Amino acid sequence: MNSIPDSVPLCIDLDGTLTSVDTLHEALLSLARQAPAALLLLPLRRRHGITSVRNDVEARARLDTTHLPFNQPLLVWLRAERAKGRRLVLLSAGDSRIAAQIAGQLGLFDQIVDRARVIGQFGERGFDYAGSKPAGEAMWRAARRAIVVGSGTQAARVGRIAEVERVFGCAASGPRVWIKAMRLHQWVKNMLIFVPALLAHKILEPAIFLECVAAFLAFGLCASSVYLVNDLLDLGADRQHPRKHKRPFASGELSARSGLFGACVLLGGSALLAGWVGGRFAAVLGGYYALTWAYSLRLKRAALVDVMTLAGLYTIRIIAGAAATGIAPSFWLLAFSVFIFLSLGFVKRYTELDDSREAGKADSAGRGYQATDLPLLMTLGVTSGYCTVVVMALYINSTDSQALYRHNQPLWLVCPLLLYWISRIWLLTTRNQMLDDPVVFALRDRLSLVVLGLLGLIMLISI
């Protein structure tokens, strides 16, 4: 292919091409985090047009563009083209502050032009166009050559109306990506719903088991809807995290719009199931949903309050299982769950803070902790974990235990097993060998599964 004259500019779309995300949606999410009340005023601006809305949002939102998921192969090619003397023009929707910010950040572009004025400014066949969206068909028709960011099928479609110079792949959002975004592996936490029926020795009753299954699915759908929204609200922090930057929304594999739609669908399915299970369960699930929203928007940024909230969210699952089956949870079960999940919550925060320290940061992005808090977090976490063992010992010695277990002496073996497991979890945490979520780690860790199996065997022997 002949070299392109310097007089022919190469125009590159910002949204969906240079970056896989829509910067307006990103700014809206940023505004939702920083000043939620400002979103209520946007409908008043809508009558002045979408450009007015965009300008208002970009003026109010402080969007960090440093860690946006840019199309790296495209960037490499653009730098090479610029080195050859090719003129690069960044296309934006209107007078975009974000486009100017990104152009200054990358240092690649000679000019920023309103996308709607490109053809009028450069004329038919007076520019080359790099785009990705079907809406760019008119631009490709008017361009001299096309650079396509998309699939081979899309490139072939564009090839019927324009000469395709280059094709760059883009992130594809398939079922695997959605499963990852929904965090189906986290549904295992909802097994706590079965605990009240299991400990009451009623789990094998068909009606109770069916109610537990329906409640499990309702909680899973609700939790996944929360995960989607939480990831959208936490994009800035996730993109700076050594592992979380690979999440579907942070990496740009899924769009913010599809994430919000998916969250609504999941929440609707959860509500239908909750209504079938019963009013008390639906009320508990509603409380869980409200608390997760409070956690996502505010509480996760408050030191100590965030960990206590996490412990509460786990304990609510047990309460939900009790509400679904009509089996009242005991004081011992609730106390045990609060302490054990408080300890695991401190594990999660310790791991995140330690990762930030390793990355050379003084604090944890989006959290209320500093690197100097690590020793205190470990002390609080170990203490909470050992309180779990104390609660278990008191329960074994209580009349409640003796009423449920005919041979409760073997239950004393639970205490050393718990002491070992909690101590090992914290040992691995301080060695930086723990995942962000200790519950998921435990379900993948062979020794943890062995301990869990032994605990189950001890319970069976004691019945």
C-alpha positions as CSV (number, residue, x, y, z in Angstrom):
1,M,0.0,0.0,0.0
2,N,1.3,3.5,-0.9
3,S,2.1,5.9,1.9
4,I,-0.6,8.4,2.7
5,P,0.1,12.0,2.0
6,D,0.6,14.2,5.0
7,S,-2.2,16.5,3.8
8,V,-4.8,13.8,4.3
9,P,-5.7,13.7,8.1
10,L,-6.4,10.4,9.9
11,C,-9.6,11.0,12.1
12,I,-10.0,8.7,15.1
13,D,-13.2,8.3,17.0
14,L,-12.7,8.5,20.8
15,D,-15.6,6.5,22.2
16,G,-15.5,2.8,21.2
17,T,-12.4,3.1,19.1
18,L,-9.5,4.8,20.8
19,T,-11.0,3.5,24.1
20,S,-13.6,0.7,24.3
21,V,-15.8,2.7,26.7
22,D,-18.2,5.6,26.2
23,T,-16.6,8.6,28.0
24,L,-20.0,10.2,28.6
25,H,-21.2,7.1,30.5
26,E,-17.9,7.1,32.4
27,A,-18.4,10.7,33.4
28,L,-22.0,10.0,34.5
29,L,-20.7,7.2,36.7
30,S,-18.0,9.4,38.1
31,L,-20.7,12.1,38.8
32,A,-22.9,9.4,40.5
33,R,-20.0,8.7,42.9
34,Q,-19.0,12.3,43.6
35,A,-22.4,14.1,43.6
36,P,-25.4,11.8,43.1
37,A,-27.8,14.7,43.6
38,A,-26.4,16.4,40.5
39,L,-27.9,13.6,38.3
40,L,-31.4,14.8,39.2
41,L,-30.8,18.1,37.4
42,L,-29.8,16.4,34.1
43,P,-33.3,16.0,32.7
44,L,-33.7,19.8,32.9
45,R,-30.6,20.1,30.6
46,R,-31.9,17.5,28.2
47,R,-34.3,20.0,26.5
48,H,-31.2,21.8,25.3
49,G,-29.8,18.7,23.6
50,I,-27.4,15.9,24.3
51,T,-24.4,18.2,23.8
52,S,-25.6,20.4,26.6
53,V,-26.0,17.4,28.8
54,R,-22.5,16.2,27.9
55,N,-20.9,19.5,28.6
56,D,-22.7,19.9,31.9
57,V,-21.7,16.4,33.0
58,E,-18.1,16.8,31.9
59,A,-17.9,20.1,33.7
60,R,-19.1,18.6,37.0
61,A,-17.5,15.2,36.9
62,R,-13.9,14.7,37.7
63,L,-13.1,11.8,35.5
64,D,-9.7,10.3,35.8
65,T,-8.7,9.4,32.2
66,T,-5.2,8.1,33.1
67,H,-6.3,4.5,33.5
68,L,-9.0,4.3,30.8
69,P,-8.8,1.0,28.8
70,F,-7.2,2.3,25.5
71,N,-6.9,0.0,22.5
72,Q,-3.2,-0.6,22.8
73,P,-2.5,-2.1,19.3
74,L,-4.3,0.9,17.8
75,L,-2.2,3.3,19.9
76,V,1.0,1.6,18.8
77,W,0.0,1.9,15.2
78,L,-1.0,5.6,15.7
79,R,2.4,6.4,17.2
80,A,4.1,4.8,14.3
81,E,1.9,6.7,11.8
82,R,2.6,10.0,13.6
83,A,6.3,9.2,13.5
84,K,5.9,9.0,9.7
85,G,4.4,12.6,9.7
86,R,0.8,11.6,9.4
87,R,-1.6,14.1,10.8
88,L,-3.9,12.7,13.6
89,V,-7.3,14.2,14.5
90,L,-9.3,13.1,17.5
91,L,-13.0,13.1,17.0
92,S,-15.4,13.9,19.9
93,A,-19.0,14.7,20.4
94,G,-19.2,18.4,20.6
95,D,-16.8,20.6,22.7
96,S,-15.6,17.7,24.9
97,R,-13.3,18.5,27.8
98,I,-12.6,14.8,28.3
99,A,-11.4,14.6,24.7
100,A,-9.0,17.5,25.3
101,Q,-7.8,15.9,28.5
102,I,-7.1,12.6,26.7
103,A,-5.4,14.3,23.8
104,G,-3.1,16.2,26.2
105,Q,-2.4,13.0,28.1
106,L,-1.5,10.9,25.0
107,G,0.3,13.7,23.2
108,L,-0.6,12.2,19.8
109,F,-3.2,14.4,18.2
110,D,-2.7,17.6,16.2
111,Q,-6.4,18.6,16.4
112,I,-9.7,17.8,18.1
113,V,-12.8,18.1,15.8
114,D,-16.5,17.7,16.5
115,R,-17.5,14.4,14.9
116,A,-20.5,15.9,13.3
117,R,-18.4,18.4,11.4
118,V,-15.7,16.2,10.0
119,I,-17.2,15.7,6.5
120,G,-18.0,19.4,6.2
121,Q,-14.5,20.4,7.3
122,F,-12.4,17.9,5.3
123,G,-14.8,17.1,2.5
124,E,-15.6,13.8,0.7
125,R,-12.5,11.6,0.4
126,G,-10.5,14.3,2.2
127,F,-9.8,12.2,5.3
128,D,-9.3,8.6,6.6
129,Y,-11.5,7.4,9.4
130,A,-10.9,5.0,12.3
131,G,-14.1,3.9,13.9
132,S,-16.0,1.0,15.4
133,K,-19.7,1.6,15.7
134,P,-22.4,0.9,13.0
135,A,-23.3,4.6,13.4
136,G,-20.0,5.4,11.7
137,E,-21.2,4.0,8.3
138,A,-21.8,7.5,6.9
139,M,-18.2,8.4,7.9
140,W,-16.7,5.4,6.3
141,R,-18.6,6.1,3.1
142,A,-17.3,9.6,3.0
143,A,-13.7,8.7,4.0
144,R,-11.0,7.8,1.6
145,R,-9.9,4.8,3.6
146,A,-11.3,3.0,6.6
147,I,-9.6,1.7,9.8
148,V,-11.9,-0.6,11.6
149,V,-11.9,-1.5,15.3
150,G,-14.1,-4.6,15.5
151,S,-14.6,-8.2,14.4
152,G,-13.7,-9.6,11.1
153,T,-17.4,-9.7,10.2
154,Q,-17.7,-6.0,10.8
155,A,-14.6,-5.3,8.8
156,A,-16.0,-7.3,5.8
157,R,-19.2,-5.2,6.1
158,V,-17.3,-2.0,6.0
159,G,-15.2,-3.3,3.1
160,R,-18.3,-3.3,1.0
161,I,-18.6,0.5,1.3
162,A,-15.0,1.7,1.8
163,E,-11.4,0.7,1.3
164,V,-10.2,-0.9,4.5
165,E,-6.6,0.0,5.4
166,R,-6.3,-1.7,8.8
167,V,-8.4,-3.8,11.2
168,F,-7.9,-3.9,14.9
169,G,-9.6,-6.3,17.2
170,C,-11.8,-5.2,20.1
171,A,-12.9,-6.7,23.4
172,A,-15.8,-9.2,22.8
173,S,-18.6,-9.5,25.4
174,G,-19.7,-13.1,25.4
175,P,-21.3,-15.4,28.0
176,R,-18.0,-16.0,29.7
177,V,-17.5,-12.3,30.2
178,W,-21.0,-12.0,31.7
179,I,-20.4,-14.9,34.0
180,K,-17.2,-13.3,35.2
181,A,-19.0,-10.0,35.7
182,M,-21.8,-11.6,37.6
183,R,-19.2,-13.4,39.8
184,L,-21.1,-16.7,39.8
185,H,-18.3,-18.2,41.9
186,Q,-19.3,-15.8,44.7
187,W,-22.7,-17.4,44.8
188,V,-21.1,-20.0,47.1
189,K,-21.4,-17.5,49.9
190,N,-25.2,-17.8,49.6
191,M,-24.8,-21.4,50.9
192,L,-25.1,-19.8,54.3
193,I,-28.8,-19.7,53.6
194,F,-28.9,-23.5,54.1
195,V,-27.1,-23.2,57.5
196,P,-30.2,-22.7,59.8
197,A,-32.0,-25.7,58.3
198,L,-28.8,-27.7,58.4
199,L,-28.0,-27.0,62.0
200,A,-31.6,-27.6,63.0
201,H,-31.3,-31.1,61.3
202,K,-34.2,-30.3,58.9
203,I,-32.4,-29.8,55.6
204,L,-33.6,-33.1,54.2
205,E,-37.3,-32.1,54.5
206,P,-38.4,-31.5,50.9
207,A,-40.4,-28.4,51.5
208,I,-37.7,-26.7,53.5
209,F,-35.0,-27.8,51.0
210,L,-37.0,-26.3,48.1
211,E,-37.4,-23.0,50.0
212,C,-33.7,-22.9,50.7
213,V,-32.9,-23.5,47.0
214,A,-35.3,-20.7,45.9
215,A,-33.9,-18.3,48.5
216,F,-30.4,-19.3,47.3
217,L,-31.2,-18.4,43.7
218,A,-32.9,-15.1,44.7
219,F,-29.9,-14.1,46.8
220,G,-27.5,-15.0,44.0
221,L,-29.4,-12.9,41.4
222,C,-29.6,-10.0,43.8
223,A,-26.0,-10.2,44.7
224,S,-24.9,-10.4,41.1
225,S,-26.9,-7.3,40.3
226,V,-25.1,-5.6,43.1
227,Y,-21.8,-6.8,41.9
228,L,-22.5,-5.2,38.5
229,V,-23.4,-1.9,39.9
230,N,-20.6,-1.9,42.5
231,D,-18.0,-2.6,39.7
232,L,-19.4,0.3,37.7
233,L,-19.2,2.7,40.7
234,D,-15.7,1.4,41.6
235,L,-14.2,1.7,38.1
236,G,-11.5,4.3,39.1
237,A,-10.2,2.2,42.0
238,D,-10.4,-1.1,40.1
239,R,-8.4,0.2,37.2
240,Q,-5.5,1.1,39.5
241,H,-5.6,-2.3,41.2
242,P,-3.0,-5.0,40.1
243,R,-5.7,-7.6,39.6
244,K,-9.1,-5.9,39.5
245,H,-8.2,-3.9,36.4
246,K,-9.0,-7.1,34.5
247,R,-12.6,-7.1,35.5
248,P,-15.0,-6.8,32.6
249,F,-16.1,-3.2,33.2
250,A,-12.7,-1.9,34.2
251,S,-11.1,-3.5,31.2
252,G,-13.8,-2.3,28.8
253,E,-15.0,-5.7,27.8
254,L,-18.5,-4.7,28.9
255,S,-20.1,-1.3,28.6
256,A,-21.6,0.7,31.4
257,R,-25.0,0.7,29.7
258,S,-25.1,-3.1,29.3
259,G,-24.1,-3.4,32.9
260,L,-26.9,-1.3,34.2
261,F,-29.4,-3.1,32.0
262,G,-28.1,-6.5,33.2
263,A,-28.3,-5.4,36.8
264,C,-32.0,-4.4,36.4
265,V,-32.8,-7.8,34.8
266,L,-31.1,-9.7,37.6
267,L,-32.8,-7.7,40.3
268,G,-36.2,-8.3,38.6
269,G,-35.6,-12.0,38.6
270,S,-34.5,-11.9,42.3
271,A,-37.7,-10.0,43.3
272,L,-39.9,-12.5,41.6
273,L,-38.3,-15.4,43.4
274,A,-38.3,-13.6,46.7
275,G,-42.0,-13.0,46.4
276,W,-42.6,-16.7,45.8
277,V,-40.5,-17.6,48.9
278,G,-42.5,-15.3,51.2
279,G,-42.8,-11.8,52.7
280,R,-40.4,-12.2,55.5
281,F,-37.6,-13.5,53.2
282,A,-38.4,-10.7,50.7
283,A,-38.0,-8.1,53.6
284,V,-34.6,-9.5,54.6
285,L,-33.5,-9.6,51.0
286,G,-34.6,-5.9,50.6
287,G,-32.6,-5.0,53.7
288,Y,-29.6,-6.8,52.2
289,Y,-30.0,-4.9,48.9
290,A,-30.3,-1.6,50.7
291,L,-27.2,-2.3,52.8
292,T,-25.1,-3.3,49.8
293,W,-26.1,0.0,48.1
294,A,-25.0,1.9,51.3
295,Y,-21.8,-0.1,51.3
296,S,-21.1,0.6,47.6
297,L,-21.8,4.3,47.8
298,R,-20.4,5.3,51.2
299,L,-19.7,2.7,53.8
300,K,-16.8,0.9,52.0
301,R,-14.8,4.2,52.3
302,A,-15.2,4.4,56.0
303,A,-12.5,2.6,57.9
304,L,-13.7,-0.2,60.2
305,V,-17.4,0.5,59.3
306,D,-16.7,-1.2,56.0
307,V,-15.5,-4.4,57.6
308,M,-18.4,-4.5,60.0
309,T,-20.8,-4.0,57.1
310,L,-19.2,-6.9,55.3
311,A,-19.6,-9.1,58.4
312,G,-23.2,-8.0,58.6
313,L,-23.9,-8.8,54.9
314,Y,-22.7,-12.4,55.5
315,T,-24.8,-12.7,58.7
316,I,-27.9,-11.4,56.8
317,R,-27.6,-14.5,54.6
318,I,-28.1,-16.7,57.6
319,I,-31.0,-14.6,58.8
320,A,-32.5,-14.9,55.3
321,G,-32.2,-18.7,55.4
322,A,-34.1,-18.6,58.7
323,A,-36.8,-16.3,57.3
324,A,-37.3,-18.5,54.2
325,T,-37.7,-21.7,56.3
326,G,-39.3,-20.3,59.4
327,I,-36.4,-21.7,61.5
328,A,-35.3,-19.1,64.1
329,P,-31.5,-18.6,64.2
330,S,-29.9,-19.2,67.6
331,F,-28.0,-16.6,69.5
332,W,-24.9,-18.8,69.2
333,L,-25.1,-19.0,65.4
334,L,-25.5,-15.3,64.9
335,A,-22.6,-14.5,67.4
336,F,-20.4,-17.1,65.7
337,S,-21.1,-15.7,62.2
338,V,-20.5,-12.1,63.2
339,F,-17.0,-12.8,64.6
340,I,-15.8,-15.2,61.9
341,F,-16.9,-12.9,59.1
342,L,-15.5,-9.9,60.8
343,S,-12.1,-11.7,60.9
344,L,-12.4,-12.6,57.2
345,G,-13.4,-9.0,56.4
346,F,-10.2,-7.8,58.0
347,V,-8.3,-10.4,55.9
348,K,-9.8,-8.8,52.8
349,R,-8.9,-5.3,53.7
350,Y,-5.4,-6.3,54.9
351,T,-4.8,-7.9,51.6
352,E,-5.9,-4.9,49.6
353,L,-3.9,-2.5,51.7
354,D,-0.8,-4.7,51.5
355,D,-1.1,-4.8,47.7
356,S,-1.3,-1.0,47.6
357,R,1.8,-0.8,49.8
358,E,3.6,-3.2,47.5
359,A,2.7,-0.9,44.6
360,G,4.2,2.1,46.4
361,K,1.0,3.7,47.5
362,A,0.5,5.2,51.0
363,D,-3.2,4.2,51.1
364,S,-5.7,1.9,49.6
365,A,-7.5,3.4,46.6
366,G,-11.1,4.1,47.4
367,R,-10.8,2.9,51.0
368,G,-10.2,4.6,54.3
369,Y,-7.0,3.0,55.3
370,Q,-3.3,3.8,55.3
371,A,-0.3,1.5,55.0
372,T,0.5,2.2,58.7
373,D,-2.8,0.5,59.6
374,L,-1.7,-3.0,58.6
375,P,-0.5,-4.1,62.1
376,L,-3.8,-2.9,63.7
377,L,-5.9,-4.7,61.0
378,M,-4.0,-7.9,61.7
379,T,-4.6,-7.6,65.5
380,L,-8.3,-6.9,65.1
381,G,-8.7,-9.7,62.6
382,V,-6.9,-12.4,64.6
383,T,-8.8,-11.3,67.8
384,S,-12.1,-11.5,66.0
385,G,-11.2,-15.0,64.7
386,Y,-10.3,-16.3,68.1
387,C,-13.5,-14.9,69.5
388,T,-15.2,-17.3,67.2
389,V,-13.6,-20.2,68.9
390,V,-14.7,-18.8,72.3
391,V,-18.3,-18.7,71.1
392,M,-18.0,-22.2,69.8
393,A,-16.6,-23.5,73.1
394,L,-19.4,-21.8,75.1
395,Y,-22.0,-23.2,72.7
396,I,-20.7,-26.8,73.1
397,N,-21.0,-26.5,76.8
398,S,-24.5,-25.1,76.7
399,T,-27.9,-26.8,77.1
400,D,-28.8,-25.8,73.5
401,S,-25.9,-28.0,72.2
402,Q,-26.8,-30.9,74.4
403,A,-30.4,-30.8,73.2
404,L,-29.4,-31.1,69.5
405,Y,-26.5,-33.5,69.8
406,R,-26.8,-36.7,71.8
407,H,-23.0,-37.2,71.8
408,N,-21.7,-33.6,71.9
409,Q,-18.2,-34.6,73.3
410,P,-16.7,-34.9,69.8
411,L,-17.8,-31.3,69.1
412,W,-14.8,-30.2,71.3
413,L,-12.6,-31.2,68.3
414,V,-14.1,-28.3,66.4
415,C,-12.2,-25.8,68.6
416,P,-8.7,-26.8,67.7
417,L,-9.6,-27.2,64.0
418,L,-11.0,-23.6,64.0
419,L,-7.9,-22.3,65.8
420,Y,-5.7,-24.0,63.2
421,W,-7.7,-22.7,60.3
422,I,-8.0,-19.1,61.5
423,S,-4.3,-19.0,62.4
424,R,-3.3,-20.4,59.0
425,I,-5.5,-17.9,57.1
426,W,-3.8,-15.0,58.9
427,L,-0.4,-16.6,58.4
428,L,-1.0,-16.8,54.6
429,T,-2.4,-13.2,54.7
430,T,0.7,-11.7,56.3
431,R,2.8,-13.6,53.7
432,N,0.9,-12.0,50.9
433,Q,-0.5,-15.4,49.7
434,M,-4.2,-14.6,50.1
435,L,-6.6,-13.6,47.4
436,D,-8.8,-10.5,47.7
437,D,-11.7,-12.7,48.9
438,P,-10.7,-15.1,51.7
439,V,-14.0,-17.1,51.3
440,V,-13.2,-17.9,47.7
441,F,-9.7,-18.7,48.7
442,A,-10.9,-21.2,51.3
443,L,-13.1,-23.0,48.8
444,R,-10.1,-23.5,46.5
445,D,-7.6,-24.3,49.2
446,R,-7.1,-28.0,49.8
447,L,-6.3,-27.8,53.5
448,S,-9.4,-25.5,54.1
449,L,-11.6,-28.1,52.4
450,V,-10.1,-30.9,54.5
451,V,-10.9,-28.8,57.7
452,L,-14.4,-28.3,56.4
453,G,-14.8,-32.0,55.7
454,L,-13.6,-32.9,59.2
455,L,-16.0,-30.4,60.8
456,G,-18.9,-32.0,58.9
457,L,-17.8,-35.5,60.0
458,I,-17.6,-34.4,63.6
459,M,-21.1,-33.0,63.4
460,L,-22.4,-36.3,61.9
461,I,-20.7,-38.3,64.7
462,S,-22.2,-36.1,67.4
463,I,-25.8,-36.3,66.2
